[in-house]
Amino acid sequence: MPDLTFRRYDAAGAQAIKDTVWLIYREAFADEIASGDPFEAGDAPMQRFDAYTTAKDFELVVAFMDGEPAGQAWGWPLGPDSAWWTGLAGEVEPGFTDEDGTRTFAFSELMVRPRYAGQGIGRALHDELLALRREQRATLLVQPENENAYRRYTRWGWHKAAELRPAMPHAPLMDVLILPLPQT
């Protein structure tokens, strides 16, 4: 049985292993990068990563399989001045976007290198990143046409709450999914 381990990094630690982050990203999203989509082209993904690591309490979890980086997930709690909800399409319930730094964890990215796919690493990363969270809920954005990811997230308990086009150049319209987090 292969040895799966996890390492947690804060923003400074994540920046220190940026080469590993990029390795995992470019392998996990090779098709999207190759497509020429401006949202995935060139250094756009790592520019977003650099912006994400400025968020207060940013956290990255990297999965290692037999010592090799296999996948990663990251996010941060949404503060009162968060731009996360900018670009919401349609109506949401009153108070839905009210943030104070303790209400919502933004589950920003989850990716597994192709050679490690199908081994439960994505779910393990998901659970590991959320395991220590104290927020009431988590949110993530998923493209509706990404059927594999969408199916996994809904199977893991996430549900659609809205649609949103992130306030980033070339960002696609996404579905906003929400997951209530257990309160300890």
C-alpha positions in Angstrom: 0.0 0.0 0.0 1.5 3.4 -1.0 2.2 5.8 1.8 0.0 8.9 1.6 1.0 11.9 3.8 -0.1 15.5 4.1 1.8 18.7 4.8 0.1 22.0 5.7 1.5 25.4 4.7 0.6 28.9 5.5 1.0 31.7 2.9 4.8 32.1 3.4 5.3 28.3 3.3 3.2 28.0 0.2 5.3 30.7 -1.5 8.4 28.8 -0.5 7.2 25.7 -2.4 5.8 27.5 -5.4 7.7 25.2 -7.8 5.8 22.2 -6.4 2.5 24.1 -6.5 3.2 24.9 -10.2 4.2 21.3 -11.0 1.0 19.9 -9.6 -1.1 22.7 -11.2 0.4 22.3 -14.7 0.0 18.5 -14.7 -3.5 18.6 -13.3 -4.7 21.3 -15.7 -2.6 20.3 -18.7 -5.6 20.1 -21.0 -7.0 23.5 -19.9 -3.6 25.1 -20.2 -3.0 23.6 -23.7 -6.5 24.8 -24.8 -5.3 28.4 -25.0 -8.0 29.5 -22.6 -6.7 32.9 -21.4 -7.8 32.1 -17.8 -5.4 29.2 -17.8 -2.7 30.4 -20.2 0.8 31.6 -19.4 1.4 32.7 -15.9 -2.3 33.5 -15.2 -2.7 30.5 -12.8 0.4 31.5 -10.7 -0.6 35.1 -10.7 -3.9 34.0 -9.1 -2.0 31.8 -6.7 0.2 34.8 -5.6 -3.0 36.8 -5.1 -4.6 34.0 -3.1 -1.6 33.8 -0.7 -2.2 37.4 0.3 -5.5 36.3 2.0 -5.4 36.3 5.8 -5.0 32.7 7.1 -4.4 31.2 3.7 -3.8 27.5 4.0 -2.4 25.0 1.5 -2.4 21.2 2.0 -0.2 19.1 -0.2 -0.6 15.3 -0.5 2.5 13.2 -0.9 2.5 9.6 -2.2 5.6 7.8 -1.3 7.3 11.1 -0.9 6.2 12.5 -4.3 3.8 15.5 -4.5 0.5 13.9 -5.7 -2.0 16.7 -5.3 -3.0 19.9 -3.4 -5.9 21.9 -2.1 -6.0 25.4 -0.7 -8.3 28.1 0.6 -8.8 30.8 3.2 -11.6 32.3 5.4 -13.5 35.1 3.9 -13.1 38.4 5.7 -15.5 41.4 5.8 -13.8 43.0 2.8 -13.6 39.9 0.7 -14.1 40.2 -3.0 -15.2 36.6 -3.2 -18.9 37.3 -3.8 -18.2 40.0 -6.4 -19.9 38.9 -9.6 -22.9 37.1 -8.1 -25.6 36.5 -10.8 -29.2 36.6 -9.6 -30.7 36.8 -6.2 -29.5 35.2 -3.0 -31.0 35.0 0.4 -30.5 38.1 2.6 -27.2 38.0 4.5 -25.8 35.3 2.2 -22.7 37.3 1.5 -22.1 38.7 5.0 -18.7 37.8 6.1 -16.7 38.4 9.3 -13.7 36.1 8.9 -15.3 33.2 10.8 -18.4 32.4 8.7 -17.2 31.0 5.4 -14.1 29.2 4.2 -13.3 29.7 0.5 -12.2 26.3 -0.8 -10.4 27.7 -3.8 -8.5 24.8 -5.5 -8.3 21.0 -5.4 -6.1 19.1 -7.9 -4.4 15.8 -8.3 -1.7 14.9 -10.7 -3.0 12.5 -13.4 -0.8 9.6 -12.4 -2.3 9.6 -8.9 -5.9 10.0 -10.1 -8.5 7.4 -9.1 -6.9 6.6 -5.8 -9.1 8.7 -3.5 -6.4 11.4 -3.1 -8.8 14.2 -4.1 -11.3 13.2 -1.4 -8.5 12.8 1.1 -7.2 16.3 0.3 -10.7 17.7 0.5 -11.3 16.2 3.9 -7.8 17.1 5.2 -8.1 20.8 4.2 -11.6 21.1 5.8 -10.8 18.9 8.9 -9.5 21.7 11.1 -11.8 24.5 9.9 -13.8 26.4 12.4 -16.0 28.3 10.0 -19.8 27.6 9.7 -19.6 26.7 6.0 -17.3 26.3 3.1 -17.9 27.6 -0.5 -16.3 26.7 -3.8 -16.8 27.6 -7.4 -17.1 24.9 -10.1 -17.8 25.2 -13.8 -21.1 23.5 -14.5 -19.7 21.7 -17.5 -17.0 20.1 -15.4 -19.3 17.1 -14.7 -16.7 14.9 -12.9 -15.9 17.6 -10.4 -19.5 18.6 -10.0 -20.6 15.0 -9.4 -17.9 14.5 -6.8 -18.7 17.7 -4.9 -22.4 17.0 -4.7 -21.6 13.4 -3.6 -19.5 14.9 -0.8 -22.4 17.0 0.4 -22.0 20.3 -1.4 -25.1 22.0 -2.9 -25.6 24.8 -5.4 -26.5 28.2 -3.9 -25.9 30.7 -6.7 -23.9 31.5 -9.9 -20.9 33.8 -10.0 -18.4 35.2 -12.5 -15.2 35.9 -10.5 -13.8 39.4 -10.8 -10.8 38.2 -12.7 -9.8 38.6 -16.3 -11.3 35.9 -18.5 -13.1 34.2 -15.6 -15.9 31.9 -16.7 -19.4 31.8 -15.1 -19.3 29.3 -12.2 -21.8 27.7 -9.9 -21.3 28.6 -6.2 -21.5 25.5 -4.0 -21.9 25.5 -0.3 -21.0 22.9 2.3 -22.1 23.3 6.0 -19.1 22.5 8.2 -19.5 20.5 11.5 -19.3 22.7 14.5 -17.0 21.5 17.3 
